[in-house]
Amino acid sequence: MTAQVPQDAGADLGWLARDPISRQAALRPTTTALRDLTTGRALAYADLETEVRRGEALLRSLVSPGARVAVLARNSVHHVSLFYACPRAGAVFVPLNWRLSGPELAVLVEDSAPEVIVYAAEFEPQLMQALEGRAQPRLFRIGETDAFADALAAARPAAPSPIDPLAPAMLLYTSGTTGRPKGVIVTPKTAFYSAMNYTFVGELTAGHAQLCDVPLFHVVGLLAVMHGSLLAGATVNLTAAFQPDLTARRLADPDLAITHYFCVPQMVQSLLDAPAFDPAACRGLKFFTGGAPMPDHLTLALAEAGIRPSNGYGMSENGTILGMPLDPALARTKLGSVGVPSPAVEIRIVGPDGRDAPDGEVGEIWLSGPSVTPGYWNQPEATAKTFSGRWFRTGDAARRDADGFYFIVDRWKDMYISGGENVYPAEVEAVLIAHEAVAEAAVVGCPDERWGECGCAFVVLAPGAALTEADLLAWCDARLARYKRPARIRFVEALPRTASGKIQKDILRRTLAAPQTEYSS
């Protein structure tokens, strides 16, 4: 696990042996690289390079080669400096999900065994609970007083060290919707190509500015928004969290001059409804969505507002995979599509028989390319199960149309068979959500004596809305084949989600398997 100078160190490996900060510091030293909108702190590229060099020097004095260095905090400059300092020091960066409970954090801490943890004071209770009974790592508490910033200031920066492009540089933990969370290994090489994919899809170059509301423990925040922007020489504006009205004001702020923004679909409606949202001030904004199916009406609403929407698809194991071209007319023509492949990804759609599915037919997405993870930390069995030769099996079902545009159908494992017909819950969920009284919906397959399996829908109503099961089933009858229509509908106050926002369908399935224990939101 030790990061070393590559064997072909005499060759010029470019950005694969040097992170982009040192290069950008030389090219545009006074350009703002990073701005923390919570603290007001701003760093030009030359300042960020100094911060990273101090981080490297500090880590070399604290940890052994290959050690993990964790951060448990809302978006901060420390995330960025450690992301780049760790590979230079031969360490592995571990951004921890601050939304997790103590027991959930304990699983990640046990798996990654960090030697250093930088944490915000507000998350101290969860962290202390996670560390109970374990060997104590070196802790740096940040908040009103910043022990880690003090340690950095005392460190003596040295010239940047070359990095090993193939060594583990970061662990990104998956949400664990179906079991034990997995630590996705990110190397400098996979991080570079993942970020490059996003810069191509996002038409991102120097002079642009991103607003980063998404957390930096997530692949989109770290490898797309942050790493992609700094790779391109753009500016990243960090926030502590998404706040619809505040985000709307920031998007319209001429001093920030935001050109790019990413959020998950659940956030779009809140932003459009925010009193401060000004379509005129956001005209031309490059607006990216992903992480969940994007409702057609929201894509149309963004386009009508003069915004350039791009729905896309990615995952922790690769980063950006697919993205819609930033063309509002095309977004209308290809509603529901997640676009076309990014440049460093090779994609297959593979049917259940292991053969490539023809255009129009559903299969599993398989990936290959330099942005794909080499595997999972401490889980060789999971790594072996996920790969088929050089191909990474995503577990997501999709189809490709004749024009080469891809449409995500569902998680491959979430498909169920009713009366011999394949049913993809995401298709049913889209119909349910299209009803004005429905805020959210999740569909899972359940055993049925007659049809083998049928669908059960868990539905959250919009505030103040009233709807009966019969009315919603009638709505489905008019829009779905009979075998796709849910056989049962349960109205709930909320859907169970992971800390990163993914619906926990395993909990819903267990509810159906044990009807005496009703799911309670």
C-alpha positions as CSV (number, residue, x, y, z in Angstrom):
1,M,0.0,0.0,0.0
2,T,3.0,2.3,0.1
3,A,3.0,5.1,-2.5
4,Q,6.3,5.1,-4.3
5,V,7.9,6.8,-7.3
6,P,6.8,4.6,-10.3
7,Q,9.4,2.3,-11.8
8,D,9.4,4.3,-15.0
9,A,10.2,7.5,-13.0
10,G,12.5,8.7,-15.9
11,A,9.4,9.1,-18.1
12,D,7.3,12.3,-18.0
13,L,4.0,11.0,-16.7
14,G,2.5,14.4,-16.6
15,W,-0.5,14.8,-14.3
16,L,-0.5,11.1,-13.4
17,A,2.6,11.7,-11.3
18,R,1.7,15.2,-10.2
19,D,-1.6,16.4,-9.0
20,P,-3.1,19.5,-10.8
21,I,-2.5,21.9,-7.9
22,S,1.2,22.3,-8.5
23,R,0.6,22.8,-12.2
24,Q,-2.2,25.3,-11.8
25,A,-0.1,27.2,-9.1
26,A,2.5,27.7,-11.8
27,L,0.1,28.6,-14.6
28,R,-2.4,30.8,-12.7
29,P,-1.0,31.5,-9.2
30,T,-3.3,34.4,-8.3
31,T,-6.6,32.8,-9.7
32,T,-9.0,31.9,-6.9
33,A,-9.0,28.1,-6.6
34,L,-11.1,27.6,-3.5
35,R,-13.6,29.8,-1.6
36,D,-15.2,28.6,1.6
37,L,-18.5,30.5,1.7
38,T,-19.1,29.5,5.3
39,T,-15.9,30.9,6.8
40,G,-15.2,33.4,4.0
41,R,-11.7,32.0,3.5
42,A,-10.4,32.1,-0.1
43,L,-7.2,30.5,-1.5
44,A,-5.6,31.3,-4.8
45,Y,-3.9,28.4,-6.6
46,A,-0.5,29.4,-5.1
47,D,-2.0,29.5,-1.6
48,L,-3.6,26.1,-2.1
49,E,-0.3,24.7,-3.3
50,T,1.4,25.9,-0.1
51,E,-1.4,24.4,2.0
52,V,-1.0,21.1,0.3
53,R,2.7,21.1,0.8
54,R,2.3,21.8,4.5
55,G,-0.2,19.0,4.6
56,E,2.3,16.6,3.0
57,A,5.0,17.6,5.5
58,L,2.7,17.3,8.4
59,L,1.5,13.8,7.4
60,R,5.0,12.6,6.8
61,S,5.7,13.5,10.4
62,L,2.6,11.8,11.8
63,V,1.8,8.6,9.9
64,S,3.4,5.5,8.4
65,P,3.4,4.9,4.6
66,G,0.0,3.6,3.4
67,A,-1.8,5.0,6.5
68,R,-5.3,6.2,6.2
69,V,-6.2,9.8,7.1
70,A,-9.9,10.5,7.7
71,V,-12.0,13.6,7.8
72,L,-15.4,13.9,9.5
73,A,-16.7,17.4,8.8
74,R,-18.9,19.4,6.5
75,N,-17.3,20.7,3.3
76,S,-14.0,22.5,4.2
77,V,-10.6,23.6,2.9
78,H,-9.2,20.7,4.9
79,H,-11.0,18.1,2.7
80,V,-9.3,19.6,-0.4
81,S,-5.8,20.0,1.0
82,L,-5.8,16.5,2.5
83,F,-7.2,15.0,-0.8
84,Y,-4.0,16.2,-2.5
85,A,-1.6,15.9,0.4
86,C,-2.3,12.3,1.1
87,P,-1.0,10.8,-2.2
88,R,2.1,13.1,-2.0
89,A,2.8,11.7,1.5
90,G,2.0,8.1,0.5
91,A,-1.2,8.1,2.6
92,V,-4.8,7.3,1.9
93,F,-7.5,9.9,2.2
94,V,-10.8,8.7,3.8
95,P,-13.7,11.3,3.8
96,L,-16.3,10.1,6.3
97,N,-20.0,10.6,6.0
98,W,-21.0,13.0,8.7
99,R,-24.7,12.0,8.4
100,L,-23.9,8.6,9.9
101,S,-24.7,7.5,13.4
102,G,-22.0,6.4,15.8
103,P,-22.5,2.6,15.2
104,E,-22.5,3.2,11.4
105,L,-19.3,5.2,11.6
106,A,-17.8,2.5,13.7
107,V,-18.1,0.1,10.7
108,L,-16.1,2.5,8.5
109,V,-13.5,3.2,11.1
110,E,-13.0,-0.4,11.8
111,D,-12.5,-1.2,8.1
112,S,-10.2,1.7,7.2
113,A,-8.3,1.9,10.6
114,P,-7.2,5.5,10.2
115,E,-4.1,6.7,12.0
116,V,-5.3,10.3,11.9
117,I,-8.9,11.7,12.1
118,V,-9.6,15.4,11.5
119,Y,-13.1,16.1,12.8
120,A,-15.5,18.9,13.4
121,A,-16.6,19.6,17.0
122,E,-20.3,19.1,16.1
123,F,-19.7,15.5,15.2
124,E,-17.6,14.6,18.3
125,P,-20.4,12.5,20.0
126,Q,-20.8,10.2,16.9
127,L,-17.0,9.9,16.5
128,M,-16.4,9.1,20.2
129,Q,-19.1,6.4,20.0
130,A,-17.5,5.0,16.9
131,L,-14.1,4.9,18.6
132,E,-15.2,3.1,21.8
133,G,-13.1,0.1,22.5
134,R,-10.6,0.8,19.7
135,A,-7.1,2.0,19.6
136,Q,-7.2,5.8,19.5
137,P,-5.9,7.4,16.3
138,R,-4.3,10.9,16.4
139,L,-7.3,13.3,16.6
140,F,-7.4,16.9,15.4
141,R,-10.6,18.8,16.5
142,I,-11.7,21.7,14.3
143,G,-14.4,24.3,14.8
144,E,-14.1,27.7,16.4
145,T,-10.5,26.7,17.3
146,D,-8.8,24.7,14.6
147,A,-6.1,22.4,15.9
148,F,-5.4,21.0,12.4
149,A,-4.9,24.5,10.9
150,D,-2.5,25.2,13.7
151,A,-0.6,22.1,13.0
152,L,-0.5,22.9,9.3
153,A,0.8,26.4,10.0
154,A,3.7,25.0,12.0
155,A,4.7,22.5,9.3
156,R,7.6,23.3,7.0
157,P,6.5,22.8,3.4
158,A,8.9,21.1,1.0
159,A,8.9,20.6,-2.8
160,P,6.0,18.3,-3.9
161,S,6.8,14.6,-4.1
162,P,6.0,12.6,-7.1
163,I,3.0,10.3,-6.6
164,D,2.4,6.7,-7.6
165,P,-0.6,6.8,-10.1
166,L,-1.6,3.2,-9.2
167,A,-1.4,3.3,-5.4
168,P,-4.5,3.7,-3.3
169,A,-5.0,7.4,-2.7
170,M,-8.6,7.5,-1.3
171,L,-11.4,5.3,0.0
172,L,-14.9,6.2,-0.9
173,Y,-17.5,4.2,1.1
174,T,-20.6,3.1,-0.7
175,S,-24.0,3.6,1.0
176,G,-24.5,0.0,2.0
177,T,-28.1,-0.3,0.8
178,T,-27.8,-4.1,0.6
179,G,-25.2,-5.0,3.2
180,R,-21.8,-4.0,4.5
181,P,-20.5,-0.7,3.1
182,K,-17.6,-1.2,0.7
183,G,-14.5,1.0,0.5
184,V,-14.0,1.9,-3.1
185,I,-10.3,2.3,-3.9
186,V,-9.5,5.4,-5.8
187,T,-6.0,5.9,-7.2
188,P,-4.5,9.1,-8.7
189,K,-4.9,7.5,-12.1
190,T,-8.6,6.7,-11.7
191,A,-9.2,10.1,-10.0
192,F,-7.6,11.9,-12.9
193,Y,-9.7,10.2,-15.6
194,S,-12.8,10.4,-13.5
195,A,-12.3,14.2,-13.2
196,M,-11.4,14.5,-16.9
197,N,-14.6,12.7,-17.8
198,Y,-16.6,15.4,-15.9
199,T,-14.7,18.3,-17.5
200,F,-15.7,17.0,-20.9
201,V,-19.3,16.3,-20.1
202,G,-19.6,19.6,-18.2
203,E,-17.7,21.7,-20.7
204,L,-15.6,22.9,-17.8
205,T,-12.5,25.1,-18.3
206,A,-10.4,27.7,-16.6
207,G,-12.4,30.8,-15.8
208,H,-15.5,28.8,-14.8
209,A,-16.9,28.7,-11.2
210,Q,-18.7,25.8,-9.5
211,L,-21.0,26.1,-6.5
212,C,-20.5,22.9,-4.4
213,D,-23.5,22.1,-2.2
214,V,-23.0,18.4,-2.4
215,P,-20.9,16.8,0.4
216,L,-17.2,16.1,-0.1
217,F,-17.6,12.5,1.2
218,H,-19.5,11.8,-2.1
219,V,-17.9,10.9,-5.4
220,V,-19.7,13.8,-7.2
221,G,-18.5,16.4,-4.7
222,L,-14.9,15.2,-4.6
223,L,-14.0,13.8,-8.1
224,A,-16.4,15.8,-10.3
225,V,-17.1,19.2,-8.8
226,M,-13.9,19.7,-6.8
227,H,-11.2,17.6,-8.5
228,G,-12.7,18.3,-12.0
229,S,-12.8,22.1,-11.4
230,L,-9.2,22.3,-10.0
231,L,-8.0,20.1,-12.8
232,A,-9.5,22.6,-15.3
233,G,-8.2,25.7,-13.4
234,A,-11.7,26.8,-12.4
235,T,-12.9,28.1,-9.0
236,V,-14.8,25.9,-6.4
237,N,-17.2,27.7,-4.0
238,L,-17.8,25.4,-1.0
239,T,-20.9,25.5,1.1
240,A,-21.8,23.6,4.3
241,A,-25.1,22.3,3.0
242,F,-27.9,22.9,0.5
243,Q,-30.3,25.6,1.6
244,P,-32.7,26.4,-1.3
245,D,-33.1,30.1,-0.8
246,L,-29.4,30.7,0.0
247,T,-28.4,28.5,-2.9
248,A,-30.7,30.5,-5.2
249,R,-29.1,33.8,-4.1
250,R,-25.6,32.4,-4.6
251,L,-26.4,31.2,-8.1
252,A,-27.6,34.7,-9.0
253,D,-24.7,36.5,-7.2
254,P,-22.6,38.4,-9.9
255,D,-19.6,38.4,-7.6
256,L,-19.5,34.6,-7.5
257,A,-20.3,34.3,-11.2
258,I,-21.4,30.7,-10.9
259,T,-21.3,28.8,-14.2
260,H,-21.8,25.2,-13.1
261,Y,-24.0,23.6,-10.5
262,F,-24.8,20.0,-9.5
263,C,-27.6,18.7,-7.3
264,V,-29.7,15.5,-6.9
265,P,-33.2,15.6,-8.4
266,Q,-34.9,15.8,-5.0
267,M,-33.3,19.2,-4.6
268,V,-34.4,20.7,-7.9
269,Q,-38.0,21.3,-7.1
270,S,-37.0,23.0,-3.8
271,L,-34.6,25.3,-5.7
272,L,-37.2,26.2,-8.3
273,D,-39.8,26.9,-5.5
274,A,-37.4,29.1,-3.5
275,P,-38.5,32.7,-3.2
276,A,-35.0,33.9,-4.1
277,F,-34.8,31.8,-7.3
278,D,-34.3,34.2,-10.2
279,P,-34.5,32.5,-13.7
280,A,-33.2,35.6,-15.4
281,A,-30.1,35.6,-13.3
282,C,-29.5,31.9,-14.0
283,R,-29.9,31.9,-17.7
284,G,-27.2,29.9,-19.3
285,L,-26.2,28.1,-16.1
286,K,-24.9,24.6,-16.7
287,F,-27.0,22.6,-14.3
288,F,-26.2,18.9,-13.6
289,T,-28.3,16.3,-11.9
290,G,-27.7,12.6,-11.0
291,G,-27.9,10.1,-8.2
292,A,-31.6,9.3,-8.8
293,P,-34.1,9.3,-11.7
294,M,-34.7,12.9,-12.9
295,P,-38.5,13.5,-13.4
296,D,-39.2,14.8,-16.9
297,H,-41.2,17.8,-15.7
298,L,-38.2,19.1,-13.8
299,T,-35.9,18.8,-16.8
300,L,-38.5,20.8,-18.8
301,A,-38.8,23.4,-16.0
302,L,-35.1,24.0,-16.0
303,A,-35.0,24.3,-19.8
304,E,-37.9,26.7,-19.7
305,A,-36.1,28.9,-17.2
306,G,-33.2,29.3,-19.7
307,I,-30.9,26.9,-17.8
308,R,-28.9,24.3,-19.6
309,P,-29.8,20.9,-17.9
310,S,-27.7,17.8,-18.1
311,N,-28.9,14.6,-16.4
312,G,-26.2,12.1,-15.9
313,Y,-25.1,8.8,-14.4
314,G,-22.1,7.9,-12.3
315,M,-21.0,5.8,-9.4
316,S,-18.4,5.7,-6.7
317,E,-16.5,3.0,-8.5
318,N,-15.9,5.2,-11.6
319,G,-17.2,8.7,-11.2
320,T,-18.8,10.3,-14.2
321,I,-20.0,7.7,-16.7
322,L,-22.7,9.2,-18.9
323,G,-24.0,12.7,-19.3
324,M,-26.5,14.6,-21.5
325,P,-24.9,17.2,-23.8
326,L,-25.7,20.7,-22.6
327,D,-28.3,21.4,-25.2
328,P,-31.8,22.3,-23.9
329,A,-33.4,21.3,-27.2
330,L,-31.7,17.9,-27.0
331,A,-32.8,17.6,-23.4
332,R,-36.4,18.0,-24.5
333,T,-36.0,15.5,-27.4
334,K,-34.3,12.8,-25.2
335,L,-36.3,13.3,-22.0
336,G,-35.3,10.7,-19.4
337,S,-31.9,10.0,-21.0
338,V,-28.7,10.1,-19.0
339,G,-26.8,10.9,-22.2
340,V,-23.8,9.5,-23.9
341,P,-20.6,8.0,-22.6
342,S,-17.8,10.2,-21.2
343,P,-14.5,9.9,-23.2
344,A,-12.5,7.6,-20.9
345,V,-15.2,5.0,-20.4
346,E,-16.1,1.9,-22.5
347,I,-19.6,0.7,-22.0
348,R,-21.5,-2.5,-22.8
349,I,-25.2,-3.4,-22.3
350,V,-25.2,-7.1,-21.4
351,G,-28.2,-9.3,-21.3
352,P,-28.9,-12.1,-18.8
353,D,-27.3,-14.6,-21.3
354,G,-24.0,-12.7,-21.1
355,R,-24.3,-11.3,-24.6
356,D,-24.5,-7.7,-25.7
357,A,-28.1,-6.6,-25.9
358,P,-29.2,-4.9,-29.1
359,D,-30.4,-1.3,-29.1
360,G,-33.7,-0.9,-27.4
361,E,-33.4,-3.9,-25.2
362,V,-32.6,-3.8,-21.5
363,G,-29.3,-5.2,-20.1
364,E,-26.8,-4.6,-17.3
365,I,-24.2,-1.8,-17.7
366,W,-20.7,-3.1,-17.8
367,L,-17.7,-0.7,-17.8
368,S,-14.1,-0.7,-18.7
369,G,-11.5,2.1,-18.8
370,P,-8.8,3.9,-16.8
371,S,-11.4,5.6,-14.5
372,V,-12.7,2.3,-13.1
373,T,-11.7,1.4,-9.5
374,P,-9.2,-1.5,-9.1
375,G,-11.4,-2.9,-6.4
376,Y,-12.7,-2.7,-2.8
377,W,-10.7,-2.3,0.3
378,N,-10.3,-5.5,2.4
379,Q,-13.0,-7.2,0.3
380,P,-11.4,-9.4,-2.4
381,E,-14.5,-11.5,-2.7
382,A,-16.6,-8.5,-3.5
383,T,-14.0,-7.3,-6.0
384,A,-13.9,-10.7,-7.7
385,K,-17.7,-10.9,-7.9
386,T,-18.0,-7.5,-9.4
387,F,-15.5,-7.9,-12.2
388,S,-15.8,-10.1,-15.3
389,G,-12.3,-10.0,-16.8
390,R,-11.6,-6.3,-17.5
391,W,-15.3,-5.4,-17.2
392,F,-16.9,-3.9,-14.1
393,R,-20.5,-5.0,-13.6
394,T,-22.4,-2.0,-12.3
395,G,-25.6,-3.8,-11.3
396,D,-27.7,-1.1,-13.1
397,A,-30.1,-1.9,-15.9
398,A,-30.3,0.3,-18.9
399,R,-31.1,0.5,-22.6
400,R,-29.5,2.3,-25.5
401,D,-31.5,3.9,-28.3
402,A,-30.6,3.9,-32.0
403,D,-28.9,7.3,-31.6
404,G,-26.5,6.1,-28.9
405,F,-28.3,7.7,-25.9
406,Y,-28.6,5.7,-22.7
407,F,-31.6,5.4,-20.4
408,I,-31.2,4.0,-16.9
409,V,-34.1,1.5,-16.3
410,D,-33.4,0.4,-12.7
411,R,-31.0,-1.4,-10.4
412,W,-30.6,-4.9,-12.1
413,K,-31.3,-6.6,-8.7
414,D,-34.5,-4.6,-8.2
415,M,-36.2,-6.0,-11.3
416,Y,-38.9,-8.5,-10.6
417,I,-40.9,-10.9,-12.9
418,S,-44.7,-10.8,-12.9
419,G,-46.5,-13.4,-15.0
420,G,-43.3,-14.0,-17.0
421,E,-42.8,-10.3,-17.8
422,N,-39.8,-8.2,-16.5
423,V,-40.9,-5.2,-14.4
424,Y,-38.5,-2.4,-13.6
425,P,-39.7,-0.5,-10.5
426,A,-38.2,2.8,-11.7
427,E,-40.6,2.9,-14.6
428,V,-43.6,2.4,-12.3
429,E,-42.2,4.9,-9.8
430,A,-42.0,7.6,-12.5
431,V,-45.7,7.1,-13.3
432,L,-46.6,7.3,-9.6
433,I,-44.5,10.5,-9.1
434,A,-46.2,12.1,-12.1
435,H,-49.4,12.3,-10.0
436,E,-49.7,15.8,-8.5
437,A,-50.6,14.4,-5.1
438,V,-47.5,12.1,-4.9
439,A,-44.2,13.5,-3.5
440,E,-42.2,10.3,-3.5
441,A,-42.7,6.6,-4.4
442,A,-40.7,3.4,-4.1
443,V,-41.8,0.1,-5.7
444,V,-40.5,-3.4,-4.7
445,G,-41.4,-6.9,-5.9
446,C,-43.4,-9.1,-3.5
447,P,-44.4,-12.8,-3.7
448,D,-47.7,-13.5,-5.4
449,E,-49.4,-16.9,-5.7
450,R,-50.9,-16.2,-9.1
451,W,-48.2,-14.2,-10.9
452,G,-45.1,-15.3,-9.0
453,E,-44.3,-11.7,-8.1
454,C,-46.2,-8.4,-8.1
455,G,-45.4,-4.8,-7.2
456,C,-45.9,-3.1,-3.9
457,A,-45.7,0.7,-3.9
458,F,-44.7,2.8,-0.9
459,V,-46.0,6.3,-1.5
460,V,-45.4,9.6,0.3
461,L,-48.1,12.2,-0.4
462,A,-47.4,15.8,-1.1
463,P,-48.1,18.2,1.8
464,G,-51.8,18.7,2.2
465,A,-52.7,16.2,-0.5
466,A,-55.3,13.5,-0.2
467,L,-55.4,10.4,-2.3
468,T,-57.0,6.9,-2.1
469,E,-55.4,3.7,-3.2
470,A,-58.2,3.2,-5.8
471,D,-57.6,6.6,-7.3
472,L,-53.9,6.0,-7.6
473,L,-54.4,2.5,-9.1
474,A,-56.8,4.0,-11.7
475,W,-54.1,6.6,-12.5
476,C,-51.6,3.7,-13.1
477,D,-54.2,1.7,-15.2
478,A,-54.3,4.6,-17.7
479,R,-50.5,4.8,-18.0
480,L,-49.1,1.3,-17.5
481,A,-49.5,-2.2,-18.8
482,R,-51.6,-4.2,-16.4
483,Y,-48.7,-6.5,-15.3
484,K,-46.7,-3.4,-14.3
485,R,-49.4,-1.8,-12.2
486,P,-48.7,-2.2,-8.4
487,A,-51.0,-4.8,-6.7
488,R,-50.6,-3.0,-3.4
489,I,-50.1,0.5,-2.3
490,R,-49.0,1.6,1.2
491,F,-49.1,5.3,2.1
492,V,-46.2,6.2,4.4
493,E,-44.9,9.5,5.9
494,A,-41.4,9.0,4.6
495,L,-39.2,6.5,2.8
496,P,-36.2,4.9,4.6
497,R,-33.0,6.3,3.2
498,T,-29.3,5.8,3.7
499,A,-27.2,8.7,5.0
500,S,-26.4,9.7,1.4
501,G,-30.1,9.8,0.4
502,K,-30.6,6.4,-1.4
503,I,-33.9,4.6,-0.7
504,Q,-33.3,1.5,1.3
505,K,-35.5,-1.0,-0.6
506,D,-34.1,-3.8,1.5
507,I,-36.0,-2.4,4.5
508,L,-39.2,-2.2,2.4
509,R,-38.8,-5.8,1.3
510,R,-38.3,-6.9,4.8
511,T,-41.5,-5.1,5.8
512,L,-43.4,-7.1,3.2
513,A,-41.7,-10.4,4.2
514,A,-42.9,-9.7,7.8
515,P,-46.2,-8.0,7.5
516,Q,-46.8,-8.2,11.3
517,T,-44.1,-5.6,11.6
518,E,-45.3,-2.6,9.6
519,Y,-42.7,-0.2,8.3
520,S,-42.9,3.0,10.3
521,S,-41.5,6.2,8.8
